[in-house]
Amino acid sequence: MLILTVCNHKGGTGKTTTSINLSAALALSGKRVLVIDLDPQGFLTRMMGLTEPAPEASSLVLFKQDTDARPAIQELPAFDLIPSSPALSAMMRKLTKPTDVLWAKEYIQKAITGYDVVLIDTAAAVTVYSLNALVASDAVLIPVAPEYQPVVGAEQTFQTVTMVRKRLNPGLKAQRFLFTMVDGRKKNHRLYREYMRGKYDATVMSSIVRTCTTLSVSARNGTTVFDADPMARGAIDYANVADELIRLVGLDQTDLAPDSAHQPAGGEEMAVPPETIQAEASSESSASPELKTSPGPNTESASLPEKEPVRESFFRPRGPFHTS
């Protein structure tokens, strides 16, 4: 059984959309999938059309003393789900001991059986719940939109995962970035993708998820992009992600292969701090927009493209009595 966490410290990166549609794609590939919503805000639970469950019928059960309690699993058309509850917010204030990061791992080992994949959706923050998910996981997927803030957040998430892997969960075999909301027409999107692939090499998944209107409207009342339009770009992209993930972690094998690509190509530290990355995207005089990196994956000079400059508006406000 593979335990996979989908996380990013930065919100708005398509994390919950990825959790839903990747789970659906894995299910369509013949895998039995259980999704655990560990976000106290419960976005995934609501997107799947479920009302707020009672605390004892939610993922709060993972953090109760009685680890033999039966999991509150909701059977949905696409996959099974343990929904979230706002009661997780109150419980979080009680989970303050160092050993409180082990609850999810112990519960899953004792109470969850019969699934090929357990996918854990987390909040866009470093909380005791996201740490529980990482400690319990065999693999981590970090969705990242090719924009400035999501890339910085993804790199910070990568560092957190690396720390958990070293100190708390040596069994975490793989961690990967997944580009989401990719618009091939945008120069910055291409530059950020080149930056990430130049620095992290094989840690970035080959598959990408492109912008797709169907993705934004499909996840409601328990539907996925495959229900809305199985030929949409989003459906095709998540099917490709699922296929690549199956090959990566060896879901058809007994054990996961060790991850040989878990470190950035240029070392654990960031090649250049994001604050110093300015010239590439904003330079109007540059003849070529290509990112300047040394050849080969082991670059030390990769740098983040600058955020798009704010252009001065041509609108000039007039006084209240100006009529001309």
N, C-alpha and C positions, 0 to 999 in steps of 0.2 A: 504493500500500500504506500503510495506516494503522498506525502504531506507537503503542499505547496502554498506559500504565502505570497499574496500580491500586496505590495506596499510602496508608498512614496511619501516622504515627509511633506511634500508640497501638494496641495490640492489642485483640482482642475486638470489632472493629467490623464484622465480616462481610466482611473484605477477601478472603480466599481463597474464601469462598462466592460472593462477587460475581464473582471471576475465573472460577470454574467455570461458573456458571449464565449469566452474561452472554455468555461465549464460546459456550455451547451455544445461547443465543437468537440470537446473530449467525449461527451456522452454520445454524440452522433458517430464518433469513431469506435464505439463499442465499449467504452469504459463506463463503469458505474461511479458516479461522481456525487460527493456530498460537499456542499458549501456551508461554511460556518461564518456568519456575520458577526464580527467582533467590533464593529463600529457602534458606539453608543447612540449615534444619531440615526442609525438604521436605514441608510439610504438604499442599500441593496434590498433589504426586506420590503421597503415600500415600493421600489421599482418592480419587484416581482408580484405586486398586487396584494400583499398580505397586510392585514390590519395589525396594530400593535398587540403582541402576544402578552399573556400573563408572564410575570418574571420567571416562574417555575417552568414555563414552556418555551424558554428562550435560551440563548447562549450563556446566560447567567449561571446555568446549571454546571458549566465547566469549572466554576470557581466556588462551588459549595463543598462543604466537608464530606458529604456523602458521595464519593466518587462512583458508587455503584448505581446511582440514580439513572433511570432510563433516559436516554437523550430524547429531546423534544423535536423529532425530525418531521418536517413537513414535506410530503411528496408532491413535487411539481412536475409538469409535463417534461421539462428539460432536464432537471436534476433534483436531488433532494436538498433540503435546506434546514439548518438550525437558525431561526431568525434572531434578530437582535432585540433588545429591550432598553428603554431609557433607564431602567434600574441599574444598568451597567455603570452609569455615571456615579451613582451613590456608592456602589460596591468598590469603585476605583479608589475612593478615599480610604478604604479599609485595607487595601492590598499594598502595604508599605514595607513588608519584610523582604530581605533579599531572596528568600526562597519562594516568594509569591510569583516569580516568573516561571515556575514549573507546573502550575495548575493545569494548563491546557495540554501539555505533553503527557502528564500522568492520566488525565481523563481520556484522551484519545486512545492511549495504549490500552486502557482497561475497558472502555465502554463502546468504542467505535470499531465495528468489524463489517466485513462484507463489501467494502468499497475498494476500487482501484485507485481513486484519487480523492483526497480530502483537501479542498481549497479554502483558505482562510482569507477573508477580506477584512482589512484593518482600516482604522481612521488615518487621516493625513496628519499624523503627529507621532512623536515618540511617547508612548504611554505604556503602562504595565501590560495592557492588552496586546499591543504590537510586539513588545518584547516576549510575551508568552507565545505569540504566533511564531516568532523567529526561533525561539528555543525549541519549539516542537517540530520545526520544518526540516524536510530533506532538501528542499530547493526554494529559492526566492526569485520572484519576477518583479522587476521595477519598471512600471510603465513610465515613459518620459516623453512629453511633447517637445519637439525641437524648438524651444524658445528659451530665453535667458533664465528666468526664474525656475521653470521646471527642470532644466539641466542642472542648475546649482543644487536644487533640492534632491535630485536623483543621485548626485555625487555624495551629498551628505548621507543619504540613505545607504549608499554603498559602503561608506565608512562605518555606519552603525552595524550593518550586516557583517562586515569583516570583523568588527570587535566581538559581536555575539558568537561568530564562528570560532574565534580564537579562544574565548574565555568560557563560553557557556554551552556551545553546541558544535563540537568537532564533527558531528555526523552530518552537518549541513554541506551537501555535496556540490551544489551548483547555485550560482547567483547570476542573473542575466538582466540586461536592460532590454526593454521592448519599446521601440518608437511608436507612438500613437499620434493621431490627428495630424498626420504628415500631409502637407500641401506641396506638391512638386513644383508649383509655380513660384514659390517664395524662395528668394535667395538665402535668407537667414536659415530656413529649414535645411537647405542643402549644406550650409556651412556648419551648423550644429551637428548634423549627422556625420560629416567628415571629421569634425573635432572628436566626437565620441568614439568613432571607429578607429581614429588614429591613436587615441590614448588608451582605450580599453580593449581594442582588438576583438578577439573572439568572444569576449564577455558581452558584446552587443549582438542580439539575435539578428540573423539574416532577414527574417520576415519583418515586415512593417505593417502598421494599420493606417490606412489612408483616411482622409476626411471623407465622411459619408453621411448624407442626410438621414438615411434609414437608421443608422446607429442612434441618432439623437431622438428618434420618435418611436423606436421599436420596443424599448424596455418599459413596458407598462402592462399592468394586469397579467403578469406572469409570462409575457412573450419575450422572445429574443429576436435578434436580427435574422436568424434562420427561419423563424415563423413569419416575419414580415416580408422578406424577399431573399430567398436562398441564393439568388444570383447577384445580389448587391455587392458592391466593393467590400463593405464591412464584413459580410458573410464569407466571402472568398479569403479575405485577409486573415480573419480569425481561424478559419479552417487551416490555412498555411501555418499559422502560429502553433496550433494544436499538433499538427504533423511534426513540426520542428521540435517541439517540446517532447513529444513521444520518443523521437530519435535521441534527443539530448540526454534524457534521464533514464532511457531504457525501460519504459513501462512494460514492455513485453518480456523483460528479464526479471530475475529474482532480486538482484541487487543493483543499486545505482553505481555507475562508474565514477571514480574520483574525478573531480573537476580540475582540469589542468589550466583553466583560463580564468581563475578567480581574482587575479591581481591585475591592476592597470598595466598597460605595456610599459609605461614610463615609471613604474614604482607606485607605492601606495599613496604618496603625497600628490596633490594636484600639480600638474606640470607648471602652470602659471595661475596665480590667484585670479578669479573672475574679475576683480576690480581693475586689473591691469589690461584687460582685453578690450581694446578700443578701435584700432585702426581699420580692421578688415571690412566690416559691413558698412562703415560710414565714409570710407574714402571714395570721393567722387573722381579723383584723378587716377586711380589705379586702373591699369590696362586690363588686368585679369582679376576676377573675383575669387580665384582659387585660394584655399587656405594654405598658408606657408608652413609646411611641416617637413621634416627630414624624411627621406625615403625609408620604407619599411615600417613595421609596426612599432618598433622600439623608439618612438620619437620622444625627445625631451622638450621640444619647442612648441607643442600643440597649445593653442590658446583659444579661448572662447571668443566667438564673434561678438561684436558690440550689439547692444539692443538697438532697435531701429530708432534713429534720432527723431525728436519731436519737431515737426515743421511749423514755422511761424504761420499763424492764421492770417488770411487776407481780410478777415472780418474785423472791422473796427467799430466798436460800439459808439453810437451817437447819443448826444444829450437828449433829454426827454422832450425838448422843444425844437429840436432840429428837424426841419421839414424838407430841406433841399436834398 
